[in-house]
Amino acid sequence: MKTLVIYESMYGNTHAIATQIALGCQRSGDVKVVPVGEADAQLVDWADLVVVGGPTHAHGMTSSASRKSAQEVTQKPDSPLELDPDAAGPGLRDWLRDLSQVAGTPAVAFDTRVDAPAIVTGRASRGIAKRLRQHGFRMVAEPESFLVTKDNQLVEGEAGRAVEWASSVLSSVGASR
Protein backbone atom coordinates (compact mmCIF):
# COMPACT_ATOMS: atom_id res chain seq x y z
CA MET A 1 0.00 0.00 0.00
CA LYS A 2 1.20 3.52 -0.80
CA THR A 3 0.38 6.09 1.88
CA LEU A 4 0.62 9.85 1.46
CA VAL A 5 0.70 11.93 4.66
CA ILE A 6 0.02 15.63 4.00
CA TYR A 7 0.39 18.17 6.77
CA GLU A 8 0.18 21.86 7.52
CA SER A 9 2.20 22.93 10.56
CA MET A 10 2.87 26.30 12.09
CA TYR A 11 5.03 25.51 15.14
CA GLY A 12 6.09 21.93 14.36
CA ASN A 13 3.62 19.85 16.36
CA THR A 14 1.48 18.79 13.41
CA HIS A 15 4.66 18.05 11.45
CA ALA A 16 5.86 15.82 14.32
CA ILE A 17 2.53 13.97 14.43
CA ALA A 18 2.59 13.51 10.63
CA THR A 19 6.05 11.95 10.95
CA GLN A 20 4.81 9.56 13.65
CA ILE A 21 1.79 8.62 11.54
CA ALA A 22 4.19 7.82 8.70
CA LEU A 23 6.16 5.53 11.04
CA GLY A 24 2.94 3.70 11.85
CA CYS A 25 2.18 3.28 8.14
CA GLN A 26 5.61 2.01 7.07
CA ARG A 27 4.78 -1.63 7.76
CA SER A 28 2.24 -1.54 4.94
CA GLY A 29 4.54 -0.28 2.16
CA ASP A 30 5.72 3.02 0.75
CA VAL A 31 5.02 6.19 2.72
CA LYS A 32 5.61 9.79 1.71
CA VAL A 33 5.26 12.69 4.16
CA VAL A 34 4.92 16.13 2.57
CA PRO A 35 3.95 19.63 3.62
CA VAL A 36 0.75 20.80 1.99
CA GLY A 37 2.71 22.99 -0.44
CA GLU A 38 4.30 19.89 -1.99
CA ALA A 39 1.10 17.82 -2.21
CA ASP A 40 0.41 17.99 -5.94
CA ALA A 41 -2.17 16.03 -7.93
CA GLN A 42 0.43 13.50 -9.07
CA LEU A 43 1.25 12.57 -5.46
CA VAL A 44 -2.42 12.31 -4.55
CA ASP A 45 -3.00 10.03 -7.54
CA TRP A 46 0.00 7.89 -6.47
CA ALA A 47 -1.51 7.13 -3.06
CA ASP A 48 -3.70 4.22 -1.98
CA LEU A 49 -4.38 6.06 1.31
CA VAL A 50 -4.26 9.81 1.92
CA VAL A 51 -3.79 11.12 5.47
CA VAL A 52 -4.33 14.88 5.89
CA GLY A 53 -3.78 16.98 8.99
CA GLY A 54 -3.35 20.49 10.28
CA PRO A 55 -3.44 22.61 13.40
CA THR A 56 -6.67 23.87 14.91
CA HIS A 57 -7.00 27.65 14.83
CA ALA A 58 -10.08 29.54 16.02
CA HIS A 59 -12.19 26.35 16.30
CA GLY A 60 -11.32 24.98 12.85
CA MET A 61 -8.85 24.90 10.00
CA THR A 62 -6.34 27.68 9.66
CA SER A 63 -7.20 30.74 7.60
CA SER A 64 -4.88 33.28 6.01
CA ALA A 65 -5.55 35.60 8.98
CA SER A 66 -4.85 32.95 11.63
CA ARG A 67 -1.70 31.84 9.79
CA LYS A 68 -0.47 35.43 9.66
CA SER A 69 -1.21 35.86 13.37
CA ALA A 70 0.67 32.65 14.20
CA GLN A 71 3.68 33.90 12.26
CA GLU A 72 3.56 37.29 14.02
CA VAL A 73 3.61 35.62 17.44
CA THR A 74 7.03 34.12 16.67
CA GLN A 75 8.43 37.59 15.90
CA LYS A 76 7.71 38.99 19.36
CA PRO A 77 10.93 39.55 21.34
CA ASP A 78 10.13 37.10 24.17
CA SER A 79 8.39 34.45 22.08
CA PRO A 80 9.69 30.91 22.65
CA LEU A 81 7.86 29.76 19.50
CA GLU A 82 9.57 29.03 16.20
CA LEU A 83 7.90 28.55 12.84
CA ASP A 84 8.00 25.16 11.20
CA PRO A 85 10.26 25.36 8.12
CA ASP A 86 7.22 24.89 5.84
CA ALA A 87 4.88 27.27 7.68
CA ALA A 88 5.21 30.00 5.07
CA GLY A 89 3.73 27.79 2.36
CA PRO A 90 0.04 27.45 1.54
CA GLY A 91 -2.51 26.27 4.07
CA LEU A 92 -4.82 23.27 3.91
CA ARG A 93 -7.88 25.43 3.31
CA ASP A 94 -6.41 26.71 0.01
CA TRP A 95 -5.10 23.27 -0.98
CA LEU A 96 -8.48 21.66 -0.36
CA ARG A 97 -10.27 24.41 -2.29
CA ASP A 98 -8.10 23.76 -5.35
CA LEU A 99 -8.01 19.96 -5.06
CA SER A 100 -9.33 17.92 -8.00
CA GLN A 101 -12.01 15.29 -7.59
CA VAL A 102 -10.89 11.74 -6.81
CA ALA A 103 -12.78 8.48 -7.19
CA GLY A 104 -13.11 6.98 -3.73
CA THR A 105 -9.49 6.99 -2.57
CA PRO A 106 -9.41 6.05 1.13
CA ALA A 107 -8.53 8.97 3.41
CA VAL A 108 -8.38 10.07 7.04
CA ALA A 109 -8.06 13.45 8.73
CA PHE A 110 -6.23 14.53 11.86
CA ASP A 111 -5.45 17.73 13.71
CA THR A 112 -3.46 19.09 16.59
CA ARG A 113 -5.22 21.20 19.18
CA VAL A 114 -4.78 22.48 22.72
CA ASP A 115 -5.51 19.94 25.43
CA ALA A 116 -9.00 21.12 26.36
CA PRO A 117 -12.50 19.90 25.52
CA ALA A 118 -13.22 20.02 21.77
CA ILE A 119 -16.28 22.17 22.49
CA VAL A 120 -13.81 24.85 23.66
CA THR A 121 -11.01 24.39 21.12
CA GLY A 122 -12.82 23.16 18.03
CA ARG A 123 -11.29 20.55 15.73
CA ALA A 124 -9.70 21.24 12.35
CA SER A 125 -9.94 17.54 11.47
CA ARG A 126 -13.72 17.70 11.10
CA GLY A 127 -13.47 20.42 8.45
CA ILE A 128 -10.64 18.59 6.72
CA ALA A 129 -12.68 15.38 6.59
CA LYS A 130 -15.75 17.20 5.30
CA ARG A 131 -13.79 18.79 2.46
CA LEU A 132 -12.04 15.52 1.60
CA ARG A 133 -15.45 13.82 1.29
CA GLN A 134 -16.64 16.66 -0.95
CA HIS A 135 -13.74 15.89 -3.28
CA GLY A 136 -14.65 12.21 -3.53
CA PHE A 137 -12.38 10.67 -0.91
CA ARG A 138 -13.78 7.76 1.09
CA MET A 139 -13.20 8.38 4.79
CA VAL A 140 -12.07 5.17 6.50
CA ALA A 141 -11.89 6.42 10.11
CA GLU A 142 -13.29 9.20 12.23
CA PRO A 143 -11.22 12.40 12.37
CA GLU A 144 -8.61 12.30 15.13
CA SER A 145 -7.11 14.99 17.37
CA PHE A 146 -3.64 14.95 18.90
CA LEU A 147 -3.16 17.19 21.91
CA VAL A 148 -0.73 20.01 22.62
CA THR A 149 -0.07 21.71 25.96
CA LYS A 150 -0.73 25.39 26.53
CA ASP A 151 3.07 25.79 26.25
CA ASN A 152 2.87 24.41 22.70
CA GLN A 153 4.43 21.00 23.36
CA LEU A 154 2.89 17.67 22.41
CA VAL A 155 1.18 16.10 25.41
CA GLU A 156 3.19 13.14 26.66
CA GLY A 157 2.24 9.96 24.82
CA GLU A 158 0.68 11.67 21.79
CA ALA A 159 3.54 10.76 19.44
CA GLY A 160 3.16 7.08 20.32
CA ARG A 161 -0.61 7.35 20.03
CA ALA A 162 -0.16 8.70 16.49
CA VAL A 163 1.79 5.56 15.51
CA GLU A 164 -0.95 3.35 17.01
CA TRP A 165 -3.70 5.36 15.31
CA ALA A 166 -1.97 4.94 11.94
CA SER A 167 -1.80 1.18 12.49
CA SER A 168 -5.52 1.05 13.27
CA VAL A 169 -6.28 3.11 10.16
CA LEU A 170 -4.29 0.64 8.05
CA SER A 171 -6.33 -2.20 9.56
CA SER A 172 -9.53 -0.38 8.60
CA VAL A 173 -8.32 0.11 5.04
CA GLY A 174 -7.25 -3.52 4.79
CA ALA A 175 -10.63 -4.72 6.07
CA SER A 176 -12.50 -2.56 3.57
CA ARG A 177 -10.55 -3.80 0.53
N, C-alpha and C positions, 0 to 999 in steps of 0.2 A: 504494500500500500504506500502511496506517496502522499505525505501530509505537508500542507503549507500552513505555517503559523504566521499571521500578519498582526502586527501590533502598532499602536500609537503610544508613545511614552513621553511624559514631560520631565519627570525627575528620576526616571530609571526603574521604578518599581514594576511597572507593567512590562517593561523590557525584560526584567529579571524573571517575572512569572512566565512570559512567553518562552524564555530559554528553558525553564524547568518543564513546561508543557512539552517542548520539543524532546527533552530527555525521556519523558514518559512515552513518547510516540516512536522513539528510535527502534524499539523491538519489532515494530511492524514493517519497517522498510525505510525508504528515503524520507528525510525530513528537511525542509528548508524553513528558516526563520528570517523574516524580512520586515523592516519598518514599512509602514503603509506607503511611503513614497516610492518604494521599490516594487510594490505589488501590482505588476502589470497584468493585462489580460492573458498573456502567454503563460505566466506562472499559475494563474487561477485555473486555466484550462489543463495544465499539467497535473494538478492535484486530484487525488481521490477523496481527500478530506480537507476542508478549509476551516481553520481555527482563527477567529478574529477577536481581538481584544483591545481595550483602551481604558484610560482613567475616567473616573466619574467626576464631572464638574457640574456644579449647580443642578444636581439631581438627575443628570443624564450625560449624554455624550458631550465631548468638548465642542465649543464653537470658536469662531475666530476671535471673539472678544475674550473668552475664558482662556484660550491659548496665549493671547497677548498678555493678559493679566498674570498668568503663571510665569511667563518669561520675565516680566517686570519684577516679580518678587525676587528672582535670583540676582537682580542687579542692585538690590538694596545693600548698603554697606555691611550690615550685620547678618545678612541672610546666610544660613548654613546650607541652603539648597543649591544644587547645581543642575543645569539642564542636561537631559539625556543628549548624546551626540546627534540624534536624529530628530530632536524636538522641533527644529526650525522647518522641517518638511511639512507636507500637507497633513491634515487631520482626517480621521475616519469618516466624519460627516461628509466631507467633500469627495473622498474616495468612493463611498457608498452611493452618493448622488450620481457619480459618473460611471458606475459599474455597469457592465453589460449584463444582459439576462443569461442565466445558465439553466441547464436542464436537469434539475434534481440532484446536483452534487451535494453530498452530505456536508454539513457544517455545524459548528458550535460557536457560541459567543461567550466571552468572559470580560470581566472588568476588574479594576482595582478601585477600592473605595475606603474611606476612613472607617475604622472599627466602631461603628455605631449602628443602631437599627436602620434598615433600608428605608423605612418610612421617613427617616430624618435625612439620610444621605442621598437617597435615590440610587439608581443602578444603571450605568451606561450599557451594560450587557443586554438589557431588555430592548433598548432602542436599536442596538446592533443586530440582535436576532430578528427583530421586526423587519428591518431593512433588508437583511439577508433573505428572508422569506419572500419579500416583495420582488427580489431579483431572481427567484426561482430555486434558491438553495433549499435543501431538505434538512431541517433541523433534527439532529439525532440525540440531543440532550437539552435539558433546561439550561438557560443562561446561568453562569456561575460567577460569584464574586470572591475575590481574594483581598484580604484585609490589610490595611496600613495603619500604623499608629498615628496619633496626632503630631508626632515628631517626624513624620514622613519616612518611617522604616517599616518594612514588612513585619507583620505580627509573627512571632515565633511559630514555626511549624507550617506557615503558608507555602513556602517553597516546596517542601515535601508533599503537601496536600495537592499542589499543582501537578506534580508527577503522578500521583495516585489518580487524580481526576482524569488526566490524559489517558491513563490505562483503562479506566472505566469507559471513557468515550470510545476508545478503540474496540472494546468488547461490544458496545452498542452497535457500532458500525458493522462489526463482523457478524453479529446476530441478525442484522437487517439485510445482509447480502444474500 
